[in-house]
Amino acid sequence: MKVVYSPKGIVSDISPGRGVSAMERAGFSNIVMDFSVGEEVLYTECGKRGMRFPVAMVPCMSPDGKRVEDETFLAELTMECIQACEKIGCNDLIVPALSMECYQKLAVAARKKNVTLLLKNECRDLNGHLIRGSFCDARETAEILDATRFGFCLDVGVCNLCGQNMYEVIRVLGNRVKAVILRENDGHANGALLPFTSMGEYGSCTDWRSLILGLRDISFDGLVVFDFHDSLKGVPGTLRMKFLELARDTGKYFAWQLGQEQVLKKYKSRVLFGAGNMCRNYMKCYGTQFPPLFTCDNNRALWNTRVEGLMVKSPEELKRLPKDCAIFICNIYYDEIAGQLQEMGLENPIEYFSDEWVPVMAGGNDA
């Protein structure tokens, strides 16, 4: 899985080097080649710093923010972007909605350049209201993808605007989903905000749980694309660097959450550290598929008792484990417990388990 960041709102025409430098300092190593920002500018400035372009995007919006409707123009522009992708070594290109006739012509050129075209769900304006548009019907889209051999890019912002159940959409599309654009909005305006920054009365305006569980179910291992250019419009200059660092950490958070089951699969044997609610949730969700040998806890009163059928032992028992047995921390005090394990001289792999987004919840997180 690769986390990729859009340069929109960061890199400007006036001082592109400054924006690219800020992305580098924030730890962004994978950048979207957004041709609306400027191919030569991004390629030159990012190339100096060893940044890569795992995915590119065909611009389909005019400078005034309106979608370009001229299909002939968009098809020609897409063809130019395919050629540019070959030059910069980019293998995936997110393309606008076009006719099947256009796609067939573009597919021939894309295969020659070793570029995979990714269709993307879009909304459309109906008398001032945003409704479901191209590639929002998951079953219909799956048939088109199978016929064209294209991939799919799921735009979370569009799903939110159209009131779609992302879990169901993802389950239908399955491994056809090659990329996901993560952006938040309020469900009404087509904005691009950093995830978890648009809140309503009941929390986030986007159903992140539905998205995360859906992507876990299909073992998603593609591109996670962050677009938060609207968030940056309101961030003072002196705080922009901190905000970019927050975006970096949000990327790490999603990579951790989406890859959690893949990490569990890595190990033939595992034990847990923690015997509270997070341990209970682990056992309810993963106890059968990824059974631990036991769990341990610092609370002596819990030793030699059972949690969801799992024996609770002293942390000292961890010293008896073979070195290839992973220890999964099931407690929100991750850093403190990791420090304790290191002080014990353990050489086992140490992983962090989270029950923040699981199908079954036994109660609140451990305090």
C-alpha positions as CSV (number, residue, x, y, z in Angstrom):
1,M,0.0,0.0,0.0
2,K,1.3,3.4,-0.9
3,V,0.1,6.7,0.6
4,V,0.2,9.5,-2.1
5,Y,-0.4,13.2,-1.6
6,S,-1.9,15.7,-4.0
7,P,0.2,18.9,-4.6
8,K,-3.0,21.0,-5.0
9,G,-3.0,23.9,-2.6
10,I,0.6,23.2,-1.7
11,V,2.6,23.9,-4.9
12,S,1.9,27.2,-6.6
13,D,2.9,28.6,-10.0
14,I,4.6,31.6,-8.3
15,S,6.9,29.6,-6.1
16,P,6.7,25.9,-6.9
17,G,10.0,25.0,-5.3
18,R,8.9,26.3,-2.0
19,G,5.8,24.1,-2.0
20,V,7.7,21.0,-3.1
21,S,10.3,21.7,-0.4
22,A,7.5,21.9,2.2
23,M,6.1,18.5,1.1
24,E,9.6,17.0,1.4
25,R,10.1,18.4,4.9
26,A,6.7,17.0,5.8
27,G,7.8,13.5,4.7
28,F,5.7,13.2,1.5
29,S,7.7,10.9,-0.8
30,N,4.9,9.8,-3.1
31,I,3.2,12.6,-5.0
32,V,0.2,12.8,-7.4
33,M,1.2,14.0,-10.9
34,D,-1.7,16.4,-11.2
35,F,-1.3,17.8,-14.7
36,S,-3.4,20.9,-13.7
37,V,-0.5,21.9,-11.4
38,G,2.1,21.6,-14.2
39,E,4.0,18.5,-15.4
40,E,7.4,20.2,-15.9
41,V,7.2,22.1,-12.6
42,L,6.4,19.0,-10.5
43,Y,8.7,16.6,-12.4
44,T,11.7,18.9,-12.1
45,E,11.2,20.1,-8.5
46,C,10.1,16.7,-7.1
47,G,12.8,14.9,-9.1
48,K,15.5,16.9,-7.4
49,R,14.3,15.5,-4.1
50,G,13.8,11.9,-5.1
51,M,10.0,12.0,-4.9
52,R,8.0,9.5,-7.0
53,F,4.8,9.7,-9.0
54,P,2.8,6.4,-8.4
55,V,-0.3,7.9,-10.0
56,A,-1.3,10.8,-12.2
57,M,-4.6,12.6,-12.8
58,V,-6.1,14.1,-15.9
59,P,-7.4,17.7,-15.2
60,C,-11.0,17.9,-16.1
61,M,-11.9,21.2,-14.2
62,S,-11.5,24.6,-15.8
63,P,-9.7,27.4,-13.8
64,D,-13.1,28.7,-12.6
65,G,-13.9,25.3,-11.0
66,K,-16.4,24.1,-13.6
67,R,-16.1,20.7,-15.2
68,V,-15.0,20.7,-18.8
69,E,-17.7,19.1,-20.9
70,D,-16.0,18.9,-24.3
71,E,-15.4,15.2,-24.7
72,T,-13.1,15.6,-27.7
73,F,-10.9,18.0,-25.8
74,L,-10.8,15.7,-22.7
75,A,-9.9,12.7,-24.9
76,E,-7.0,14.6,-26.5
77,L,-5.9,15.8,-23.1
78,T,-6.0,12.3,-21.7
79,M,-3.9,11.0,-24.6
80,E,-1.3,13.7,-23.9
81,C,-1.3,12.6,-20.2
82,I,-0.8,9.0,-21.2
83,Q,2.3,10.0,-23.1
84,A,3.6,12.1,-20.2
85,C,3.1,9.2,-17.8
86,E,5.5,7.1,-19.9
87,K,8.1,9.9,-19.6
88,I,7.9,10.2,-15.8
89,G,7.5,6.5,-15.1
90,C,4.0,6.7,-13.8
91,N,1.9,3.5,-14.3
92,D,-1.6,4.6,-13.2
93,L,-3.7,7.4,-14.6
94,I,-7.0,8.6,-13.2
95,V,-9.2,9.6,-16.2
96,P,-12.4,11.6,-16.5
97,A,-15.8,10.2,-17.6
98,L,-15.9,9.7,-21.3
99,S,-17.8,7.5,-23.9
100,M,-16.9,3.9,-24.3
101,E,-15.7,4.7,-27.8
102,C,-13.1,7.1,-26.4
103,Y,-12.1,4.6,-23.7
104,Q,-11.4,1.9,-26.4
105,K,-9.1,4.3,-28.3
106,L,-7.3,5.4,-25.1
107,A,-6.9,1.8,-23.9
108,V,-4.8,0.9,-27.0
109,A,-2.5,3.8,-26.4
110,A,-2.3,3.2,-22.6
111,R,-1.3,-0.5,-23.1
112,K,1.5,0.5,-25.4
113,K,2.8,3.0,-22.8
114,N,2.4,0.4,-19.9
115,V,-0.2,2.8,-18.3
116,T,-3.3,1.5,-16.5
117,L,-6.3,3.8,-16.8
118,L,-8.4,4.2,-13.6
119,L,-12.0,5.2,-13.9
120,K,-13.4,7.3,-11.1
121,N,-16.9,7.8,-9.7
122,E,-18.3,11.3,-10.2
123,C,-21.3,13.3,-9.2
124,R,-23.3,15.6,-11.4
125,D,-25.2,18.8,-10.8
126,L,-29.0,18.7,-11.1
127,N,-30.5,22.2,-10.6
128,G,-27.9,23.0,-8.0
129,H,-28.0,19.6,-6.3
130,L,-25.2,17.1,-6.5
131,I,-26.4,13.6,-7.4
132,R,-24.9,10.3,-8.5
133,G,-23.2,10.5,-11.9
134,S,-20.8,8.4,-13.9
135,F,-19.5,5.1,-12.3
136,C,-21.6,5.5,-9.1
137,D,-23.5,2.3,-9.8
138,A,-21.1,-0.3,-8.5
139,R,-22.5,-3.3,-10.4
140,E,-22.7,-1.5,-13.7
141,T,-19.2,-0.1,-13.1
142,A,-17.8,-3.6,-12.4
143,E,-19.2,-4.8,-15.8
144,I,-17.5,-1.9,-17.6
145,L,-14.2,-2.5,-15.8
146,D,-14.2,-6.2,-16.7
147,A,-14.9,-5.4,-20.3
148,T,-12.2,-2.7,-20.6
149,R,-9.7,-4.1,-18.2
150,F,-9.4,-0.7,-16.6
151,G,-8.9,-0.2,-12.9
152,F,-11.0,1.9,-10.5
153,C,-10.3,4.8,-8.3
154,L,-12.9,5.3,-5.5
155,D,-13.4,9.0,-4.6
156,V,-14.6,9.0,-1.0
157,G,-15.8,12.6,-1.3
158,V,-18.2,11.7,-4.1
159,C,-19.6,8.7,-2.2
160,N,-20.3,11.0,0.8
161,L,-22.0,13.6,-1.4
162,C,-24.2,10.9,-3.0
163,G,-25.1,9.2,0.2
164,Q,-23.6,5.9,-0.8
165,N,-22.8,3.0,1.5
166,M,-19.1,2.6,0.8
167,Y,-18.9,-0.8,2.4
168,E,-21.4,-2.2,-0.1
169,V,-19.8,-0.3,-3.1
170,I,-16.3,-1.7,-2.2
171,R,-17.6,-5.3,-1.7
172,V,-19.2,-5.2,-5.2
173,L,-16.1,-3.8,-6.9
174,G,-13.7,-6.0,-5.0
175,N,-10.1,-6.0,-6.2
176,R,-11.0,-3.8,-9.2
177,V,-10.4,-0.9,-6.7
178,K,-6.8,0.1,-7.3
179,A,-6.8,3.6,-5.7
180,V,-8.9,5.5,-3.2
181,I,-9.1,9.3,-2.9
182,L,-9.5,10.3,0.7
183,R,-11.1,13.7,1.1
184,E,-13.7,14.9,3.6
185,N,-16.7,17.1,2.9
186,D,-19.9,18.1,4.7
187,G,-22.1,15.9,2.4
188,H,-23.4,19.0,0.6
189,A,-20.6,21.0,-0.9
190,N,-18.0,19.3,-3.1
191,G,-15.0,20.1,-0.9
192,A,-11.6,18.5,-0.4
193,L,-10.8,18.6,3.3
194,L,-8.4,16.5,5.3
195,P,-10.1,13.4,6.8
196,F,-11.6,13.9,10.3
197,T,-11.8,17.7,9.9
198,S,-15.5,18.1,8.9
199,M,-17.6,17.4,11.9
200,G,-21.3,17.4,12.5
201,E,-23.5,16.8,15.5
202,Y,-22.7,13.1,15.6
203,G,-19.0,13.2,14.6
204,S,-17.3,13.1,11.2
205,C,-19.4,13.9,8.2
206,T,-17.9,10.9,6.4
207,D,-18.6,7.3,7.2
208,W,-14.9,6.3,7.6
209,R,-15.9,3.0,9.4
210,S,-17.7,1.8,6.3
211,L,-14.7,2.7,4.1
212,I,-12.1,1.1,6.3
213,L,-14.0,-2.2,6.9
214,G,-14.8,-2.4,3.2
215,L,-11.2,-2.0,2.1
216,R,-10.1,-4.5,4.8
217,D,-12.5,-7.1,3.4
218,I,-11.0,-6.9,-0.1
219,S,-7.5,-6.9,1.3
220,F,-6.9,-3.6,-0.4
221,D,-3.2,-3.0,-1.1
222,G,-3.3,-0.1,-3.7
223,L,-2.9,3.6,-3.6
224,V,-4.3,5.9,-0.9
225,V,-4.5,9.4,-2.3
226,F,-4.9,12.4,0.0
227,D,-6.5,15.6,-1.5
228,F,-7.0,18.3,1.1
229,H,-6.5,21.5,-0.9
230,D,-9.6,23.2,0.5
231,S,-8.4,22.7,4.1
232,L,-5.2,24.6,3.2
233,K,-7.2,27.7,2.2
234,G,-8.0,28.4,5.8
235,V,-4.6,27.6,7.4
236,P,-2.4,30.6,8.3
237,G,1.0,30.5,6.7
238,T,2.8,30.0,10.0
239,L,0.8,26.9,10.6
240,R,0.9,25.3,7.2
241,M,4.0,23.2,8.0
242,K,2.3,21.8,11.1
243,F,-0.8,21.0,9.0
244,L,1.2,19.2,6.4
245,E,2.8,17.1,9.2
246,L,-0.8,16.4,10.4
247,A,-1.6,15.2,6.9
248,R,1.5,13.0,6.9
249,D,0.5,11.4,10.3
250,T,-3.1,10.9,9.0
251,G,-1.6,9.0,6.1
252,K,0.3,6.8,8.4
253,Y,-2.9,6.3,10.5
254,F,-4.8,5.1,7.4
255,A,-2.0,2.8,6.3
256,W,-2.0,1.3,9.8
257,Q,-5.7,0.8,9.9
258,L,-6.2,-0.5,6.4
259,G,-3.2,-2.9,6.7
260,Q,-4.1,-4.3,10.1
261,E,-5.4,-7.7,8.9
262,Q,-2.4,-8.0,6.5
263,V,-0.1,-7.6,9.5
264,L,-1.9,-10.2,11.4
265,K,-1.5,-12.6,8.5
266,K,2.3,-12.1,8.5
267,Y,2.9,-14.1,11.6
268,K,2.4,-17.8,12.2
269,S,2.1,-17.3,16.0
270,R,1.2,-14.3,18.1
271,V,0.4,-13.3,21.7
272,L,-1.5,-10.2,23.0
273,F,-0.5,-7.7,25.6
274,G,-3.6,-6.4,27.4
275,A,-6.6,-8.1,28.9
276,G,-9.3,-5.4,28.7
277,N,-11.9,-4.4,26.2
278,M,-9.5,-4.2,23.3
279,C,-8.5,-7.8,23.9
280,R,-12.2,-8.8,24.0
281,N,-12.8,-7.1,20.7
282,Y,-9.8,-8.8,19.2
283,M,-11.1,-12.2,20.3
284,K,-14.6,-11.5,19.0
285,C,-13.3,-10.3,15.6
286,Y,-10.1,-12.2,15.0
287,G,-9.8,-14.9,17.7
288,T,-10.8,-17.7,15.4
289,Q,-9.0,-16.5,12.2
290,F,-5.8,-15.4,14.0
291,P,-5.8,-17.2,17.4
292,P,-3.3,-15.9,20.0
293,L,-1.3,-18.3,22.2
294,F,-2.3,-16.2,25.3
295,T,-2.5,-12.7,26.5
296,C,-0.7,-11.0,29.3
297,D,-1.3,-8.0,31.5
298,N,0.4,-5.9,34.2
299,N,-2.5,-6.4,36.5
300,R,-1.6,-9.3,38.8
301,A,-5.3,-9.8,39.7
302,L,-6.0,-10.9,36.1
303,W,-3.2,-13.6,36.0
304,N,-4.5,-17.1,35.5
305,T,-7.9,-15.9,34.6
306,R,-9.5,-16.0,31.1
307,V,-10.8,-13.4,28.7
308,E,-13.1,-14.7,25.9
309,G,-11.5,-18.1,26.6
310,L,-8.0,-16.7,26.4
311,M,-5.6,-17.3,29.3
312,V,-4.1,-14.2,30.9
313,K,-0.5,-14.5,32.0
314,S,2.3,-12.5,33.5
315,P,4.4,-10.4,31.1
316,E,7.4,-12.5,32.3
317,E,5.9,-15.3,30.2
318,L,6.8,-13.4,27.1
319,K,10.5,-14.2,27.7
320,R,9.7,-17.9,26.9
321,L,8.4,-17.1,23.4
322,P,10.3,-18.0,20.3
323,K,11.7,-14.9,18.7
324,D,9.5,-15.1,15.6
325,C,6.3,-14.9,17.7
326,A,4.8,-11.4,17.4
327,I,3.5,-9.5,20.4
328,F,0.4,-7.4,19.6
329,I,-0.3,-4.6,22.0
330,C,-4.0,-4.4,22.8
331,N,-4.1,-1.3,24.9
332,I,-4.1,2.4,24.0
333,Y,-0.9,3.0,25.9
334,Y,1.1,1.7,23.0
335,D,4.3,3.6,23.5
336,E,4.5,2.9,27.2
337,I,4.0,-0.8,26.8
338,A,6.4,-1.0,23.8
339,G,9.0,0.7,26.1
340,Q,8.3,-1.9,28.8
341,L,8.8,-4.8,26.3
342,Q,12.1,-3.3,25.1
343,E,13.3,-2.9,28.6
344,M,12.6,-6.6,29.1
345,G,15.1,-7.3,26.4
346,L,12.6,-9.0,24.1
347,E,13.6,-9.4,20.4
348,N,10.1,-10.4,19.2
349,P,8.3,-8.3,16.6
350,I,6.1,-5.7,18.3
351,E,2.8,-4.6,16.6
352,Y,0.0,-2.3,17.6
353,F,-3.6,-3.7,17.4
354,S,-6.5,-1.2,17.2
355,D,-10.2,-1.9,17.8
356,E,-11.2,1.5,16.7
357,W,-12.7,0.2,13.4
358,V,-13.9,-3.4,13.9
359,P,-17.2,-5.1,13.1
360,V,-17.9,-6.1,16.8
361,M,-17.3,-3.9,19.8
362,A,-17.4,-5.3,23.4
363,G,-17.2,-1.9,25.0
364,G,-15.1,1.3,25.2
365,N,-11.3,1.4,24.5
366,D,-9.0,0.5,27.4
367,A,-8.0,3.6,29.4
